Amino acid sequence: MTHAHGLTGERSDHKVAGIFPEQEAARRAAEELRELLALQASQLEVLSPGAEGVNRALEPEQAGIFHTILRSHAWLGLAGAVAGLVVFGVLYALGLPLVLRSAWPAALVLTFFGAIAGMLLGGLVSLRPDHDPYISRVRAGLEGGASAVVVHAFDLAQRGKAEEALQARGADTIRTF
């Protein structure tokens, strides 16, 4: 499954982790989830305390993150520019004297600042604020001796099913948006 559209460049935008107090419970849950949800091997990771490669397991798509930065800035910058033009059109239609006397400069300024506002929102998307709590909780669990099952879902439905399945097996879950 490829990621065809959207603001991000990652294949699996949605992540959910289940934290289990015992490693064996995490392994059993992972095996059950793989069968229940027909997950690909790359979509599911079991992390144990002291495991190597935790960063890669939590965020495996480094190239996708770079594409997220590019796509979110481009699309939201374009959307902001269009919004700036719409604001200009509304102000022009309302007959605002400043806009009527200086139509071209007003259109350029509103388009420019709309694009800047859109790119600022693109920066927020690139920061991925929903990933910080996910990463922090999994790391804290691992440092506390727990094990974690990490699922990289391809869509919201798959993430929801994975989260429900992990909770049904007694996991403390955390997810991204």
Secondary structure by P-SEA (a helix, b strand, c coil): cccccccccccccbbbbbbbccaaaaaaaaaaaaaacccccccbbbbccccccccccccccaaaaaaaaaaaaaaaaaaaaaaaaaaaaaaaaaccccccccaaaaaaaaaaaaaaaaaaaaaaaaacccaaaaaaaaaaaaaabbbbbbbbcccaaaaaaaaaaaaaacccccccc
